[in-house]
Amino acid sequence: MTRRWIPANRRAVFVAVGALAVSMVSLQFGATLATGLFPLVGGQGATTLRLVASAAMLAVALRPWRRMPAARAWPALAAYGAVLGGMNLCFFMSIRTIPLGAAVAVEFWGPLAVAVLTSHRRRDFAWIGLAILGLLLLCPPVPTQHGLDPTGLAFAAAAGAGWAAYIVFGQLAGAEVGSQAAVWGVLVAALITLPVGVAHAGAALLQPSILLRALGVGLFSSALPYSLEMVALTRVPARVYGTMTSLEPAIGALMGLALLGQRLTGLEWCGIAVVVAAAAGAAATIEGGVGLPE
């Protein structure tokens, strides 16, 4: 299957870049809102509420039942939804115990690895080394007085693996059903995580005050950013998309600082900066682009 570029003038590119910027801010803002659910329903319950609320909103907005996917599309959609659910669960479990910015920085190894492994030039390996250096600054192998929680770091690293798989299976699902892949993927992810959330939080998931907060989390952390991402993915090349998404660790850290009062040490801030630089450099020097399947 070949891929084609959608012609875009400067205004269209500006709209796409703006949509992606708003998407990233919305995603990190939604994550900060989700931390308020942790004492009430735990990371598992917060993940379930986020995905169920997002699935409901996307289903109402996009009405995917008007055009059901073909049978051949379901393996890709199922895989996409499964990794989406796993990625969300691991990320929410990570930010229970480590700062939001640190979690996003560690998680970013996944898309960075996918970006670098799709190219074979020498300078790409320099970005890998720089990313490793950043992660070592952020998460030193020798315990420090204010070291980050190992369990939280492990969940963030697992979320990164999920993000890498999300990119791969997301492309496959998108090639099958186009923009409707997002809503079907979220629906599958919600169904997969629902038993986990119910087993952990039980009837607490149905409390009106919690459901109201979950709607905000679902809107800002999934429904809105996933919709805005579709605008960007079809209008800007991969290097622009990758470079901008590399800013997510910094956005997450700033959200944690502004809204949650989280603090990072100077060394950890340096680690985040180096990871962001590595991701931006890798994305900016990779050939190829993002397009719609023909």
C-alpha positions as CSV (number, residue, x, y, z in Angstrom):
1,M,0.0,0.0,0.0
2,T,1.5,3.3,-1.0
3,R,1.1,6.5,0.9
4,R,0.3,10.0,-0.5
5,W,0.7,13.5,0.8
6,I,-2.3,15.7,1.2
7,P,-1.6,19.0,-0.5
8,A,-1.4,21.8,2.1
9,N,-0.9,25.5,2.0
10,R,0.7,27.5,4.7
11,R,-2.6,28.1,6.5
12,A,-3.3,24.4,6.6
13,V,0.1,23.6,8.0
14,F,-0.3,26.4,10.6
15,V,-3.7,24.9,11.6
16,A,-2.2,21.4,11.9
17,V,0.8,22.6,14.0
18,G,-1.6,24.6,16.2
19,A,-3.8,21.5,16.6
20,L,-0.9,19.3,17.6
21,A,0.3,21.9,20.1
22,V,-3.1,22.1,21.7
23,S,-3.3,18.3,21.7
24,M,-0.1,18.0,23.7
25,V,-1.1,20.6,26.2
26,S,-4.6,19.0,26.5
27,L,-3.1,15.6,27.0
28,Q,-0.8,16.6,29.8
29,F,-3.5,18.8,31.4
30,G,-5.8,15.7,31.4
31,A,-3.1,13.7,33.1
32,T,-2.8,16.2,35.9
33,L,-6.6,16.0,36.4
34,A,-6.4,12.2,36.5
35,T,-4.0,12.4,39.5
36,G,-7.0,13.6,41.5
37,L,-8.7,10.3,40.9
38,F,-5.9,8.2,42.2
39,P,-6.8,8.4,45.9
40,L,-10.4,7.6,45.0
41,V,-10.1,4.7,42.5
42,G,-6.4,4.1,42.0
43,G,-4.4,4.1,38.8
44,Q,-6.4,1.2,37.5
45,G,-9.7,2.8,38.1
46,A,-8.5,6.2,36.7
47,T,-7.4,4.5,33.5
48,T,-10.7,2.7,33.1
49,L,-12.7,5.9,33.7
50,R,-10.5,7.8,31.2
51,L,-10.9,5.3,28.4
52,V,-14.6,4.6,29.0
53,A,-15.5,8.3,29.1
54,S,-13.3,8.9,26.0
55,A,-14.9,6.1,24.1
56,A,-18.4,7.4,24.9
57,M,-17.6,10.9,23.8
58,L,-15.8,9.8,20.6
59,A,-18.6,7.4,19.7
60,V,-21.2,10.2,20.1
61,A,-19.1,12.6,18.1
62,L,-18.0,10.3,15.3
63,R,-20.8,7.7,15.2
64,P,-18.6,4.8,14.0
65,W,-21.5,2.4,13.7
66,R,-22.5,4.1,10.4
67,R,-19.7,2.3,8.7
68,M,-18.6,-0.9,10.4
69,P,-15.0,-2.1,9.7
70,A,-14.4,-5.0,7.4
71,A,-13.5,-8.3,8.9
72,R,-9.9,-8.0,7.7
73,A,-9.5,-4.8,9.7
74,W,-10.3,-6.2,13.1
75,P,-7.0,-7.9,13.9
76,A,-5.2,-4.5,13.4
77,L,-7.9,-2.7,15.4
78,A,-7.8,-5.2,18.2
79,A,-4.0,-5.0,18.4
80,Y,-4.2,-1.2,18.3
81,G,-6.8,-1.1,21.1
82,A,-4.9,-3.6,23.2
83,V,-1.6,-1.6,23.2
84,L,-3.6,1.6,23.7
85,G,-5.1,0.2,26.8
86,G,-1.9,-1.2,28.1
87,M,0.0,2.1,27.4
88,N,-2.6,4.1,29.3
89,L,-2.7,1.8,32.2
90,C,1.1,1.7,32.6
91,F,1.4,5.5,32.3
92,F,-1.3,6.2,34.9
93,M,0.3,3.7,37.2
94,S,3.7,5.5,36.7
95,I,2.4,9.0,37.6
96,R,1.1,7.8,40.9
97,T,4.6,7.8,42.3
98,I,6.9,9.9,40.0
99,P,6.5,13.4,38.7
100,L,4.5,13.8,35.4
101,G,7.4,15.4,33.5
102,A,9.8,12.5,34.5
103,A,7.2,9.9,33.5
104,V,6.7,11.5,30.1
105,A,10.5,11.8,29.5
106,V,11.1,8.1,30.3
107,E,8.0,7.1,28.3
108,F,9.4,8.9,25.2
109,W,12.0,6.2,24.6
110,G,9.3,4.3,22.7
111,P,8.6,6.7,19.9
112,L,12.3,7.7,19.8
113,A,13.3,4.1,19.3
114,V,10.7,3.7,16.5
115,A,11.9,6.9,14.8
116,V,15.6,6.0,15.0
117,L,15.2,2.3,14.0
118,T,13.4,3.3,10.8
119,S,16.6,5.0,9.6
120,H,20.1,3.6,9.3
121,R,22.4,6.6,9.1
122,R,25.3,7.1,11.5
123,R,23.9,10.3,13.0
124,D,20.8,8.5,14.2
125,F,22.9,6.5,16.6
126,A,24.2,9.7,18.0
127,W,20.6,10.6,19.0
128,I,20.3,7.2,20.7
129,G,23.4,7.9,22.8
130,L,22.2,11.3,23.7
131,A,18.8,9.9,24.8
132,I,20.5,7.3,26.9
133,L,22.6,10.0,28.5
134,G,19.5,12.0,29.3
135,L,17.7,9.0,30.8
136,L,20.8,8.3,33.0
137,L,20.7,11.9,34.2
138,L,17.0,11.6,34.9
139,C,17.2,8.1,36.5
140,P,20.8,7.6,37.8
141,P,21.7,3.9,38.2
142,V,23.2,4.7,41.6
143,P,20.4,5.6,44.2
144,T,20.4,9.2,45.2
145,Q,18.8,11.0,48.2
146,H,15.9,12.1,46.1
147,G,15.8,9.2,43.6
148,L,12.7,8.5,41.6
149,D,10.5,5.5,42.6
150,P,11.8,2.4,40.8
151,T,8.3,1.0,40.3
152,G,7.0,4.2,38.8
153,L,10.0,4.3,36.5
154,A,9.3,0.7,35.4
155,F,5.7,1.5,34.6
156,A,6.8,4.6,32.6
157,A,9.3,2.5,30.6
158,A,6.6,-0.1,29.9
159,A,4.3,2.8,28.8
160,G,7.1,3.7,26.4
161,A,7.1,0.2,24.9
162,G,3.3,0.6,24.6
163,W,3.8,3.9,22.8
164,A,6.1,2.3,20.3
165,A,3.6,-0.5,19.6
166,Y,0.9,2.1,19.4
167,I,2.7,3.8,16.5
168,V,3.1,0.6,14.6
169,F,-0.4,-0.8,15.1
170,G,-1.9,2.6,14.8
171,Q,-0.5,2.9,11.3
172,L,-1.9,-0.5,10.4
173,A,-5.3,0.3,11.8
174,G,-5.4,3.7,10.1
175,A,-4.5,2.1,6.8
176,E,-7.6,-0.1,7.2
177,V,-10.3,2.3,8.5
178,G,-8.8,5.8,8.3
179,S,-9.7,8.4,10.9
180,Q,-12.3,6.0,12.5
181,A,-9.4,3.9,13.9
182,A,-9.1,6.2,16.9
183,V,-12.7,5.6,18.1
184,W,-12.5,1.9,17.5
185,G,-9.2,1.7,19.2
186,V,-10.4,3.5,22.3
187,L,-13.5,1.4,22.4
188,V,-11.4,-1.8,22.4
189,A,-9.0,-0.3,25.0
190,A,-12.0,0.6,27.3
191,L,-13.3,-3.0,27.1
192,I,-9.9,-4.4,27.9
193,T,-9.2,-2.2,30.9
194,L,-12.8,-2.2,32.3
195,P,-12.4,-5.6,34.2
196,V,-9.1,-4.3,35.7
197,G,-10.7,-1.1,36.9
198,V,-13.8,-2.8,38.3
199,A,-11.7,-5.4,40.1
200,H,-9.7,-2.7,41.8
201,A,-12.2,0.0,42.5
202,G,-15.6,-1.7,42.3
203,A,-18.7,0.4,42.8
204,A,-16.6,3.5,43.5
205,L,-16.4,3.9,39.7
206,L,-20.1,4.7,39.6
207,Q,-20.1,7.6,42.2
208,P,-21.6,10.7,40.5
209,S,-18.8,13.0,41.7
210,I,-16.2,10.6,40.4
211,L,-18.0,10.2,37.1
212,L,-18.2,13.9,36.6
213,R,-14.5,14.3,37.1
214,A,-13.9,11.3,34.8
215,L,-15.6,13.2,32.0
216,G,-13.1,16.0,32.3
217,V,-10.2,13.6,32.3
218,G,-11.6,11.7,29.3
219,L,-12.2,14.9,27.3
220,F,-8.8,16.5,27.9
221,S,-6.6,13.4,28.0
222,S,-8.0,11.4,25.2
223,A,-11.1,12.5,23.2
224,L,-9.9,16.0,22.4
225,P,-6.2,15.3,21.8
226,Y,-6.8,12.2,19.7
227,S,-9.2,14.2,17.5
228,L,-6.8,17.0,17.1
229,E,-3.9,14.6,16.3
230,M,-5.8,13.4,13.3
231,V,-5.8,17.0,12.0
232,A,-2.0,17.1,12.4
233,L,-1.1,13.6,11.1
234,T,-2.7,14.2,7.7
235,R,-1.2,17.7,7.1
236,V,2.4,17.8,8.4
237,P,5.5,15.6,7.6
238,A,6.9,13.2,10.1
239,R,9.9,15.3,11.1
240,V,7.5,18.2,12.2
241,Y,5.2,15.8,14.0
242,G,8.1,14.0,15.7
243,T,9.9,17.2,16.6
244,M,6.8,18.8,18.2
245,T,5.8,15.6,20.2
246,S,9.3,15.6,21.6
247,L,8.3,18.6,23.6
248,E,5.8,16.5,25.7
249,P,8.3,15.8,28.5
250,A,8.8,19.5,29.0
251,I,5.1,20.2,28.8
252,G,4.4,17.4,31.4
253,A,7.1,18.8,33.7
254,L,5.6,22.3,33.5
255,M,2.1,21.0,34.1
256,G,3.3,19.1,37.1
257,L,5.1,22.2,38.4
258,A,2.2,24.6,37.8
259,L,-0.8,22.4,38.8
260,L,0.6,19.8,41.1
261,G,3.4,21.6,42.8
262,Q,5.8,18.8,41.8
263,R,9.5,19.5,41.9
264,L,12.5,18.0,40.1
265,T,16.2,18.4,41.0
266,G,18.5,20.3,38.7
267,L,20.0,17.0,37.5
268,E,16.6,15.7,36.6
269,W,15.7,18.9,34.7
270,C,19.0,18.4,32.8
271,G,18.0,14.9,32.0
272,I,14.6,16.0,30.6
273,A,16.3,18.7,28.5
274,V,18.8,16.1,27.0
275,V,16.0,13.6,26.3
276,V,13.9,16.3,24.6
277,A,17.0,17.4,22.5
278,A,17.7,13.8,21.5
279,A,14.1,13.2,20.4
280,A,13.9,16.5,18.5
281,G,17.2,15.8,16.7
282,A,16.2,12.3,15.8
283,A,12.8,13.3,14.5
284,A,14.2,16.3,12.6
285,T,16.7,14.2,10.7
286,I,14.6,11.2,9.8
287,E,13.5,10.9,6.2
288,G,9.9,10.2,5.2
289,G,6.6,11.6,6.2
290,V,3.1,11.0,7.4
291,G,0.3,10.5,4.9
292,L,-3.0,8.9,4.3
293,P,-3.2,5.4,2.9
294,E,-4.4,5.2,-0.7
